[in-house]
Amino acid sequence: MHRIAVTALACLTLLAGAAPAGAAPVTGPDAAGAARLRMAWSVGPAAAGIVTAPVYLAGATYHLEGVADPAKVRSLVRVVRRDAGTGRRLPFATGAIDSIMGYRPAADGRSLYVATYREQTHVWAFRPDGRVLWSRAQPGEQFPQSPMPAGRRLITVSRSGCDVECAHTTVFGWNAADGTPAWSYSLPGGYVKSVATAGHAAVLINTGGTSTLTVLDAVTGGLLWSRTVAGGSGIALDATHAYVADGSLRAYAVRDGSPAWAGENAGYTAAYPSPYGIFATSGARYAAYDPTGRRRWSSGIHPRGTLTVDNGVVYFQQSPTRQGAGPAYLVATRASTGVVLSRVRIWSRISIGDVTVGGGRVFTKALLEKIVAFAPARR
């Protein structure tokens, strides 16, 4: 197993990062602002493609782009930092990193976290200007998922013993401040999904048609519970429950896994807990539930991709399912009622992309070609 060429990053150009505009607040617009969204800026395309949707940190957006290797023997990605207010490219001290895939970065308000994979997994923590805060190689670990901030821990999930299939799944807890290992927990291989909060980490593994949900204490790595669940195409966590979307939306007590409630079967495939309710999506609609499982409202709008719930507003992309059938839009709805606040064009083609918020703005990407920002129009 060859080691990732960490020393290649010794050639970092430690550029002095310009102070980005609009470093606060870290949330998006309120409902009144979301009703007046207009495109603020759009940039792209990247020479080798925009690999991930952006995340927001300290007045800037961060995403991964592909980098063309002149020798055509390596797969390279780099973090691109842009001023959230203007879209202007800002210096990022670390250059291109060898990785055969691009995993969406994560931010916790202080640091940016990135996972890369070549012959082995590597976990990086960057300061907002791109200087390396810490980095950890994981020999033998393959096919990581995006890092997940969890309070003072950073949770990562990767697999090992991979030939035709992977024999093992391992959940790692790192001290977010300095990257020292806090704990690890081994699980069987299979098709893996994972989520984390400040208190808990959950992993859903499907093997041979059987889905098992395991919930760990995010601070200690201790096993809280593990149980077989029905289907389980999507999982989510909050402080009180773990949720499984398996057509129905099912809630399990986060401390012991006891069934709490189940909603109607509406083909749900994903769940999104928030202070404003638990949202569930399917290919035909999305709906909101209260903490007891009572459905508050449902909508026939078809989200494409994930939901982002912030400041009383739900954001998502919407576009036709057929190529050439029409443009893509950013949709903002009121979290309490599902009423559409605004529907703003992203570009002229279909798109699927995650949405992030920060600095009073909303950000997403259009396939591999553009990063797009939206802000409330002036009154």
Secondary structure, 3 states (H helix, E strand, C coil): CCCCCHHHHHHCCCCCCCCCCCCCCCCCCCHHHHCCEEEEEEECCCCCCECCCCEEECCEEEEEEEECCCCCCCCEEEEEEEECCCCCEECCCCCCEECCCCCCCEECCCCEEEEEECCCEEEEEECCCCCEEEEEEECCCECCCCCEEECCEEEEEEEEEECCCEEEEEEEEEECCCCCEEEEEEEECCEEEEEECCCEEEEEEEECCEEEEEEEECCCCCEEEEEEECCCCEEEECCCEEEEECECEEEEECCCCCEEEECCCCCECEEEEECCEEEEECCCCEEEECCCCCEEEEECCCCEEEEEEECCEEEEEECCCCCCCCCEEEEEEECCCCCEEEEEEEECCCCCCCEEEECCEEEEEECCCEEEEEEECCC
